[in-house]
Amino acid sequence: MHANPPLAGPLLRQARLKLLDGGNFSDSEIDERLARSWRRSLAAGLTPTGRLAVPDNLTAGELGRALGRNRELLNHSRPIMEYLFEQVRHSHSLVVLADNHGVLMHTLGDTDFLGKAERVALMSGACWDERQRGTNAIGTALAEAAGIEIHGDEHFLERNTFLTCAAAPIVSATGELLGILDISGDRRSRHPHTLGLVNTAARMIENRLVADACRRHLRLYLHPDPAGIGTVAEGIVALSEDGWIIGANRNALRLLGLSAADIGGTPLFRAIDTRIGDLIAQGRRRPGQVLALHGHDGRTFYARIDGHEPRVLSVPKTSSPQHNDALTALDTGDLRWRAAADKARRILGKDIPLLLSGESGVGKELFARAVHESSPQRNGPFVAINCAALPENLIEAELFGYQPGAFTGARKEGYIGRLREAEGGTLFLDEIGDMPLALQTRLLRVLQERKVLPLGGGVAVDVRFSLICATHRDLPAASAAGQFRSDLYYRINGLTLNLPALRERNDFAALCDKLLAEFFPDAPLAIEPALQHRLAGYAWPGNLRQLASVLRTACAMLDPGESLIDWPHLPDDLVDALHRAPAQPCRANAEPAQRNLAALSLAAIHQAVADHAGNLSAAARQLGISRQTLYRKLKGERA
Ligand SMILES: Nc1ncnc2c1ncn2[C@@H]1O[C@H](COP(=O)(O)OP(=O)(O)OP(=O)(O)O)[C@@H](O)[C@H]1O
């Protein structure tokens, strides 16, 4: 990130005159990023003196949903925006946070320098995407994914040339651009250090977000100088239990010579000459102390280790979707899920059996299907067999097939069996831990010899398929207890992946959005933010299966035209369960973004309803209003 060199006034003026005169400026006359941005603005059909075609502000409902989606970004940004505002308080400036579409989420500061129209344009809900407003610091920082200053005549639209703005991107632990932090003011108040200030503040927000997103993981806080640890310049790296980098801030990527694409697909020892076991041991021996680590190129890093307790380690999280396959389509951002998908991709087409473990309903079968669809044999069949659901007397015939007339009741033409049906594709054996012992022996033979012998004799037939097994049982323990053949266990677990329970995932909001979009692809549905926060804190014993079913039911409860899911749409048993569960603190609701009376009162209503787990009478009592008034207000908001 660097400031674009301030353009010499006459040169810029010349280029601008040509821009105004049909866009015939020469790229070499101006900064290259500015030239790219003016070209993009022209390509979007804008003219510097044109009017904004469509009013582009979000409606209150749309803004509410956008705020809900960006809750974490907002929570971590607000204190730093306040700090930033203190620094620029006397310079007639605004501190602005925009989401990754350029929509303003939160603004702080002095609007006296703005006329009425400009005030509207800089309110929460206004969109500053380059395609709508031409070159401007927020839109251009988004398009360039870099910090940038846009001053006066560098703005594309004449109407914005009274501004001076500096903006910097905020990037997640997995390398995704989350939003933009910006300072905008009157062009006469330009200060040479504003961009540096915004860049630093954006890094501070980013570090808070990364540390929070990775709080359940082993984390390294790194710097080449021990005194740099704990400062805004520190690198933060999150590691999975087996030492893979599953999250990092941009400082860490730069220090380690990595890029965002390496997150999720790189073990730490590729960058640093150390093993995860040694790190954990050192962290335990010298908690909180700074260790010296060495890069393979001889460089020394200093690091503080955090989160090295095994309990903490066993609950890891996110990295970045760099692939365009069926697994990516299921990826909603959870670090641990994504690390599992990254590992699965490494064995695609390699004849290594995959064993999926995880609680019931975490999505093992969907994961297995996505592995198949991402693999070279995706055009072959995917044959799924639930070993727990087949009657014991039929399972053998079902799996291995049989010769004509092999047993009473058999089809007279015989049957090739499910294993042979999987030829050239993937065989998915669900609940493999529930397979009877005798059948385990036969299955082991098939897997070893790659041949199937049908019941009733005949010749053994060659089979070729990829094998994925799934279980919610502890197979090593079942092997030790003699309930599962240990040789079969070793045969099927070429790679074991444990899929996280829903309560352990960090992508609850994104998962809800995905499910709602699946149920109603044409209508954007959302969950009321305070309710969503409450749902995110629930234990979800049935995991994704339960969440999908709850959301499907809630959608069915919506009145025609309604698009916001709230407490009255939830099934009673879930409301009861939430009622019994302790309420999670709801910070974002305690700090409403829209600081006007109506929004404050609505926020108070939602907080009260959430505090009483959807019990409207109790919420009304707490608020000192009648139940009917409360209901009317909730209804009125949705109308
Ligand atoms: N990533 C996902 N996106 C959307 N829905 C999902 C996802 N994962 C799981 N589900 C929902 O959860 C249900 C259960 O998923 P799945 O059958 O794959 O889980 P499982 O772990 O194999 O369960 P079991 O152990 O009980 O067989 C699916 O039918 C779907 O409704």
Ligand as a Chemical Component Dictionary entry (heavy atoms), coordinates in Angstrom:
data_LIG
# 
_chem_comp.id                   LIG 
_chem_comp.type                 NON-POLYMER 
_chem_comp.pdbx_formal_charge   0 
_chem_comp.three_letter_code    LIG 
# 
loop_
_chem_comp_atom.comp_id 
_chem_comp_atom.atom_id 
_chem_comp_atom.alt_atom_id 
_chem_comp_atom.type_symbol 
_chem_comp_atom.charge 
_chem_comp_atom.model_Cartn_x 
_chem_comp_atom.model_Cartn_y 
_chem_comp_atom.model_Cartn_z 
_chem_comp_atom.pdbx_ordinal 
LIG N1  N1  N 0 -22.825 -27.180 3.646  1  
LIG C1  C1  C 0 -24.146 -27.337 3.717  2  
LIG N2  N2  N 0 -24.950 -26.450 3.125  3  
LIG C2  C2  C 0 -26.282 -26.578 3.214  4  
LIG N3  N3  N 0 -26.902 -27.572 3.872  5  
LIG C3  C3  C 0 -26.171 -28.486 4.470  6  
LIG C4  C4  C 0 -24.732 -28.434 4.418  7  
LIG N4  N4  N 0 -24.258 -29.490 5.104  8  
LIG C5  C5  C 0 -25.344 -30.171 5.565  9  
LIG N5  N5  N 0 -26.490 -29.572 5.192  10 
LIG C6  C6  C 0 -27.859 -29.952 5.554  11 
LIG O1  O1  O 0 -27.765 -30.944 6.551  12 
LIG C7  C7  C 0 -28.382 -32.162 6.102  13 
LIG C8  C8  C 0 -27.536 -33.319 6.598  14 
LIG O2  O2  O 0 -26.345 -33.405 5.848  15 
LIG P1  P1  P 0 -25.622 -34.798 5.672  16 
LIG O3  O3  O 0 -26.601 -35.909 5.434  17 
LIG O4  O4  O 0 -24.536 -34.627 4.670  18 
LIG O5  O5  O 0 -25.003 -34.967 7.139  19 
LIG P2  P2  P 0 -24.269 -36.232 7.759  20 
LIG O6  O6  O 0 -23.151 -35.710 8.589  21 
LIG O7  O7  O 0 -23.913 -37.205 6.662  22 
LIG O8  O8  O 0 -25.401 -36.821 8.682  23 
LIG P3  P3  P 0 -25.507 -38.324 9.296  24 
LIG O9  O9  O 0 -24.267 -38.576 10.088 25 
LIG O10 O10 O 0 -26.721 -38.235 10.156 26 
LIG O11 O11 O 0 -25.661 -39.214 8.103  27 
LIG C9  C9  C 0 -28.450 -32.036 4.598  28 
LIG O12 O12 O 0 -29.535 -32.714 4.067  29 
LIG C10 C10 C 0 -28.632 -30.543 4.409  30 
LIG O13 O13 O 0 -29.986 -30.214 4.610  31 
# 
loop_
_chem_comp_bond.comp_id 
_chem_comp_bond.atom_id_1 
_chem_comp_bond.atom_id_2 
_chem_comp_bond.value_order 
_chem_comp_bond.pdbx_ordinal 
LIG N1  C1  SING 1  
LIG C1  N2  SING 2  
LIG C1  C4  DOUB 3  
LIG N2  C2  DOUB 4  
LIG C2  N3  SING 5  
LIG N3  C3  DOUB 6  
LIG C3  C4  SING 7  
LIG C3  N5  SING 8  
LIG C4  N4  SING 9  
LIG N4  C5  DOUB 10 
LIG C5  N5  SING 11 
LIG N5  C6  SING 12 
LIG C6  O1  SING 13 
LIG C6  C10 SING 14 
LIG O1  C7  SING 15 
LIG C7  C8  SING 16 
LIG C7  C9  SING 17 
LIG C8  O2  SING 18 
LIG O2  P1  SING 19 
LIG P1  O3  DOUB 20 
LIG P1  O4  SING 21 
LIG P1  O5  SING 22 
LIG O5  P2  SING 23 
LIG P2  O6  DOUB 24 
LIG P2  O7  SING 25 
LIG P2  O8  SING 26 
LIG O8  P3  SING 27 
LIG P3  O9  DOUB 28 
LIG P3  O10 SING 29 
LIG P3  O11 SING 30 
LIG C9  O12 SING 31 
LIG C9  C10 SING 32 
LIG C10 O13 SING 33 
# 
